[in-house]
Amino acid sequence: MRKLFRIILKRLASLFRSELENQSLSEVKDQFLKQIELLKKGEFEDWLLEAIINNFILNDTKFLETNKGRVQLMNFVFTHQLSWDFIENRVERLKKITKKEIVEFANDILKIDPVVVNKLQGVDENVMKV
């Protein structure tokens, strides 16, 4: 069940991780942290959970339409020693997740302060040469 919650949290987080035009990294960070707090409080629309599940179904269907996708899924099932029933029923398990469970899970997982890493490109002029 924790894996399913992680999928939903990952999808929720992906909505706010991209830098918009004319937006600084600190603004992206602030917006992301604000969204985490809203998630922990349960302040998100009810339809968002259904939309995330529908998006998962769509992406999963597209993924499994390719040979590569089917082979990767079979490899995942084998290496993680899962039953095929577990994979077949994952959408039904996702649909059973409630908003209350997501909030509880988010508060459990996100109880520590998040770490933000900014990747800056370029040459650091302050580095001392040895």
N, C-alpha and C positions, 0 to 999 in steps of 0.2 A: 504494500500500500504506500510506503514511503516513496518508492520510485515513481508512482503515479502522481503523488503530490509534487515531487521535484519537477516532473514534466510541466505541470500546471504553473508552478512558480517560475520556471524558466521561461515559459511563454509570456507570462505577465511581465516579467522583467525585460524581455526582449522588446516590448512595446516602447520602452523608455531609455534604451541604452544608446541609441544612435544620435550622433551629433547632427544638429540641423544647421542650415546655412546661417552664417553670422552668429553662431552660438559658441561661446567659449567652453572649454572643458570643465571649468568650475561650474558653469551654468548647467551643463549636462549632469554633473555629479550632484548638484543641489536638487535638480528635478528628480533624479533617480532615487535619492535618499528620501525625498518627500513622498514618492510613490511607494517606497517600502513601508513608510509609516502609515500611509493610507491602507495598504494591504494588511498590515498588522492590526489595524483598527476595524477592518472589514468594510471600509468605505470605498467600495467599487460596485459598479452596476451588476445586477443579477444576470443580465444577458451576456456579460463578458465571459463567464465560466462556460456557458453553452457555446459561445463563439470560439473559444479556445479549443474545446473538444471537437467541434466541427472542423476547425482548421487542422487539428491533429489527424482526423479521419481523412481529410483531403490529401494532406501531405503523405500520409501512410499509404494511401491508395496509389498515388503517383509513384512513390518509392517502390512499391511492390509490383508495379507494371513492368519494371525492368528486370532482366536476369540478374544484374549486379545486386539489386535490392533484395530479391528473393534469396540469393546465395548469402548475402550478409545477414539476413534474418535467420536463416538456418544455422549459420555459423554462431550467431549470438545465442540461439537456443541451445546449441550443443555445448559451447564453452561455458555457459552459465548454468548448465544442467537443469534447464527448465522443461516443463512439459509443454507439448504443443497446445494443450487446452488453455494453459496460462496465457499464451500469445493470442489465441483465438478470442478469448474473453476479455481482453484488455479494454476494449471500448466500453463494454458493459460495466466494467469496474470503474472506469473513468466517469461514466454517467451517474454513478451512485454517490460520487463525492459531493458533499454539500459545502456551501459557503462557510458554515460554522467550522467544519473540519479544516478547510484551507486556512482560516484565520488562526485556529489553534496550532496548526503545523507551522505556519509562518512565524508565530510568536515563539515557538519552540526552537526552530532552526535559526531565526534571525535575531536571537536575543543578545548576541554579542555585537559590538560596534563593527560596522563593515570597514573593510580596507579598500581604499581606492588607489589604483595604480595608473599613472598617466605615462604613456609612452611618448616621449618627445624625440623628434628626429633632428639631426644636424650634428655639428661638431661643437663640443664644449670648449670654449676658449679659455676657461678657468683651470683646465687640467694642467698640472705641472709636468713637464717633460723631464724624464730621468736620463 
